[in-house]
Amino acid sequence: MIRSQLTGIGAYLPRTLVSNDEMAKRVDTSDEWIRERTGIRQRYFAAPDESCAFMATEAARAALADAGVDAAKVDAILLATATPDQAFPATAVRVQAALGCGGFGFDLSAACSGFIYALSMADAMIRAGQVRTVLVIGAEVYSRIMNWEDRGTCVLFGDGAGAVLLQAGEGDGSHADRGILASRLHSQGALADILYVDGAVGQPDKPGHLVMNGREVFRHAVGKLAETVQQTLEASGLTAADIDWLVPHQANMRIIDAVGRKLGLGADKVVVTVDQHANTSAASIPLALHAAYRDGRIKRGQLVLMEALGGGLTWGSALVRLG
């Protein structure tokens, strides 16, 4: 059978690193307050010339280089973002032009779950035989939608981009295959008002800032994430004990710890970068994946489980054995 093998990983972080102490100069907060509640120590903010498309392109180039694949071989670009540079064209086609790819590209909007959604869509297209080589990217510039009067949210987010390259490969249908073994996606629109952006093209009178009820998000996050992980494992005929690494969405250290405990996974099996990057939404999973891959923790052939929850509410998970 055809498997979507993950053959390249890349990332890009903006040039400007902002510590908690520097944030405290801008809003009424402190390093201690932020670290105790979130685990975040620092984040990166994009400069005016570091657009969503620019960061996505740099991350994509790094993923192509890691895989040793020329951009001309890319059939499609799926870019997950809640902070595109323009209403249209899609940021993905800006990346396509910068890379010199053929094929097609489009954006997906599923907030912090966007990368999992894009990965699942790319996998479906590869398995259907529509494409063979796909760039899946998560890129965000959340610093441009923050309400700097709301210390409860503006300290939580950062900017960045991560990308992976998926290529069609052969498998025998077992969980020993290299590639995406299973994924599960969910949404619950009735919970849309606990995490949203108050404004867009259709609401020009609104400020366009991120609004979050953190307590409600946390209340739903742990159970929903653990449930989707179990669904994905069951679809693959595996258990949490088989996982080499859990790469969760990097939203909050308390959520990461709670999901790990619920799955019975020790901290030594969970990749954490929220302290370094803060919450980069759709970019957080590929950024974390890249960090652990670059430092040698995650190796090719290992079984990696990814999960995320974001505004919508949207949530999902994907299980992949690195190619």
C-alpha positions in Angstrom: 0.0 0.0 0.0 1.0 3.6 -0.4 2.3 5.4 2.7 3.0 9.1 3.2 6.6 9.0 4.4 8.0 11.9 6.4 11.4 12.4 4.8 12.4 16.0 5.7 12.0 18.4 8.6 12.7 22.1 8.7 12.1 25.2 10.8 12.5 29.0 11.0 12.5 31.2 14.0 12.4 35.0 13.8 15.5 37.0 14.6 14.1 38.8 17.6 14.1 36.8 20.9 11.9 38.3 23.6 12.4 37.1 27.2 9.8 37.2 30.0 11.7 40.1 31.6 11.5 42.1 28.3 7.7 41.3 28.2 7.4 42.7 31.7 8.7 46.0 30.4 5.8 46.1 28.0 2.9 44.7 30.0 2.0 44.3 33.7 3.6 40.9 34.3 6.8 39.2 35.5 9.0 36.3 34.6 7.8 34.4 37.7 4.1 35.0 36.9 4.5 33.7 33.3 6.8 30.7 34.1 4.6 29.4 37.0 1.4 29.5 35.0 2.7 28.4 31.5 6.3 27.2 31.6 7.3 29.8 29.1 10.6 31.6 29.4 10.9 33.3 26.0 9.4 33.6 22.6 10.3 35.0 19.2 8.6 37.9 17.4 8.8 38.5 13.7 10.3 41.7 12.4 8.3 43.7 9.7 10.2 41.9 6.9 9.6 38.5 8.4 6.2 37.8 6.9 4.2 34.5 7.3 5.2 33.6 3.7 8.8 34.4 4.3 9.1 32.3 7.4 7.1 29.5 5.8 9.4 29.5 2.8 12.6 29.3 4.9 11.2 26.4 6.9 10.2 24.7 3.6 13.6 25.1 2.2 15.2 23.6 5.3 12.8 20.6 5.0 13.6 20.1 1.3 17.4 20.3 2.1 17.0 17.7 4.9 15.2 15.3 2.5 17.6 16.0 -0.3 14.7 16.8 -2.6 14.6 19.6 -5.2 11.7 22.1 -5.0 10.8 21.3 -8.6 9.6 17.8 -7.4 7.0 19.2 -5.0 3.4 18.5 -6.2 1.5 20.5 -3.5 2.0 22.9 -0.6 -0.5 22.8 2.3 0.1 25.7 4.7 -1.7 25.8 8.0 -2.0 29.3 9.4 -4.4 31.6 11.3 -2.3 34.6 10.5 -1.9 34.8 6.7 -0.3 37.8 5.1 -3.4 38.5 3.0 -7.0 37.4 2.8 -6.0 36.1 -0.7 -4.0 34.9 -2.4 -3.2 32.0 -0.1 0.1 32.3 1.7 0.9 28.9 0.2 1.0 30.2 -3.3 3.5 32.9 -2.2 5.7 30.1 -0.9 5.2 28.2 -4.1 6.4 31.2 -6.1 9.4 31.7 -3.8 10.5 28.1 -4.1 9.8 27.7 -7.8 7.4 24.7 -7.4 4.8 23.5 -9.7 1.6 21.8 -8.7 -0.8 23.6 -6.4 -1.0 25.2 -2.9 -3.6 26.3 -0.5 -4.0 27.4 3.2 -5.8 25.6 6.0 -7.4 27.4 8.9 -7.8 25.3 12.0 -5.9 27.5 14.6 -3.5 25.5 16.7 -4.7 22.2 15.2 -3.8 23.4 11.7 -0.7 21.4 11.2 -2.4 18.1 12.2 -5.3 19.0 9.8 -2.8 19.8 7.0 -0.8 16.6 7.6 -4.0 14.5 7.5 -5.2 16.2 4.3 -1.8 15.7 2.6 -1.7 12.0 3.7 -5.2 11.5 2.2 -4.1 13.0 -1.2 -0.9 10.9 -1.3 -2.8 7.7 -0.5 -5.4 8.5 -3.1 -2.6 8.8 -5.7 -3.3 12.5 -6.5 0.1 13.7 -5.5 3.5 12.1 -4.5 5.5 14.9 -2.8 3.9 17.4 -0.5 5.2 20.2 1.7 3.2 20.6 4.9 3.9 23.8 6.7 2.7 25.6 9.9 3.5 29.3 10.0 2.3 32.0 12.3 2.8 35.7 13.2 0.6 35.8 16.4 2.4 38.9 17.6 0.3 40.8 15.0 -3.0 39.8 16.5 -2.2 40.2 20.2 -4.1 42.5 22.5 -1.2 44.1 24.4 -3.6 45.3 27.1 -4.5 41.6 28.0 -1.5 40.2 29.9 -3.3 36.9 30.2 -3.0 36.2 26.5 -0.2 38.4 25.0 2.5 36.7 27.0 1.5 33.2 25.8 2.2 33.4 22.1 5.2 33.7 19.7 6.0 33.6 16.0 7.7 31.0 13.8 7.4 28.3 11.1 8.0 24.6 10.8 7.7 22.3 7.8 7.8 18.7 6.8 8.1 16.9 3.5 5.9 14.0 2.8 6.7 11.6 -0.1 4.8 8.6 -1.4 6.4 5.3 -0.4 5.6 1.6 -0.2 4.3 -0.2 2.8 2.8 -3.5 3.7 -0.1 -2.0 5.8 1.4 -2.9 9.2 2.4 -0.6 12.0 6.1 -1.3 11.2 5.7 0.8 8.0 7.5 4.1 7.6 5.1 7.0 7.2 1.8 8.2 8.6 0.0 5.3 10.2 -3.2 7.0 11.3 -4.7 10.3 12.1 -8.0 11.6 13.6 -9.6 15.0 13.4 -12.4 16.6 15.4 -14.2 19.9 15.8 -16.9 21.3 18.0 -18.3 24.6 16.8 -20.5 25.1 19.9 -17.2 25.9 21.8 -16.0 28.5 19.3 -16.4 31.4 21.7 -13.9 30.2 24.2 -11.0 30.9 21.8 -11.3 33.2 18.8 -10.1 36.3 17.0 -12.6 39.2 17.3 -12.6 40.5 13.8 -11.7 39.8 10.2 -12.7 41.0 6.7 -16.3 40.5 7.4 -16.1 42.3 10.8 -14.1 45.5 10.0 -15.4 47.3 13.1 -13.7 44.8 15.4 -10.0 45.1 16.5 -8.9 41.7 15.3 -7.4 40.6 18.6 -7.1 37.1 20.0 -9.6 36.4 22.8 -9.3 33.4 25.0 -11.1 31.9 28.1 -8.0 30.0 29.4 -9.9 28.2 32.1 -12.4 26.8 29.7 -9.8 25.8 27.1 -7.8 23.9 29.7 -11.0 22.2 30.9 -11.7 20.8 27.5 -8.1 20.3 26.3 -6.8 17.4 28.4 -9.8 15.1 27.9 -10.2 15.8 24.2 -6.5 15.4 23.4 -6.2 12.1 25.4 -9.3 10.8 23.6 -8.1 11.5 20.1 -4.7 10.0 20.9 -6.3 6.8 22.0 -8.4 6.7 18.8 -5.3 7.1 16.6 -3.4 4.4 18.5 -6.3 2.0 18.3 -6.6 2.6 14.6 -2.9 1.5 14.3 -3.2 -1.4 16.6 -0.8 0.1 19.0 -0.7 1.4 22.6 0.9 4.4 24.4 3.7 2.1 25.5 4.7 1.7 21.8 5.3 5.4 21.3 8.9 6.6 21.2 8.0 10.3 21.4 4.9 12.4 22.1 5.2 15.8 20.3 2.3 17.8 21.6 1.1 21.2 20.7 3.1 23.6 22.8 0.4 25.7 24.4 0.9 25.4 28.1 3.2 23.2 30.3 0.3 22.3 32.5 -1.7 20.9 29.6 1.3 19.0 28.2 2.0 17.4 31.7 -1.6 16.5 32.2 -2.0 14.8 28.8 1.3 12.9 29.3 0.1 11.6 32.7 -3.3 10.6 31.3 -1.5 8.6 28.7 0.9 7.1 31.2 4.0 8.6 29.4 7.0 9.8 31.4 8.5 13.2 30.8 11.4 11.5 29.1 9.1 10.6 26.2 7.5 14.0 25.7 9.1 16.8 23.6 8.7 20.2 25.2 9.7 23.5 23.6 7.0 25.8 25.0 9.7 27.2 27.3 11.7 28.3 24.3 9.1 29.2 21.7 5.9 29.9 23.6 2.7 29.0 21.8 3.3 29.3 18.0 -0.1 27.8 17.1 0.0 25.8 13.9 3.8 26.1 13.8 4.3 24.6 17.3 4.3 20.9 16.5 6.7 21.1 13.5 9.0 23.5 15.5 9.1 21.0 18.4 9.6 18.1 16.0 12.5 19.9 14.4 14.1 20.8 17.7 14.1 17.2 18.9 15.2 15.9 15.5 18.0 18.4 15.3 19.4 17.5 18.7 19.3 13.8 18.1 16.5 12.8 20.4 14.1 11.9 17.6 15.6 9.5 15.0 14.4 8.0 11.7 12.5 4.8 12.3 11.0 6.0 15.6 7.3 6.2 16.3 6.1 9.8 16.9 2.7 10.8 18.1 1.5 14.4 17.5 -1.6 16.0 19.0 -3.1 19.5 19.1 -6.2 21.5 20.2 -7.1 25.0 19.0 -9.8 27.5 18.4 -13.0 26.1 16.9 -12.7 24.1 19.0 -10.6 21.9 16.7 -8.4 19.0 17.8 -6.7 16.0 16.3 -3.7 13.6 16.4 -1.4 11.8 14.0 0.9 8.9 14.4 4.0 8.6 12.1 7.1 6.5 11.9 9.8 8.7 10.5 11.1 7.8 7.1 
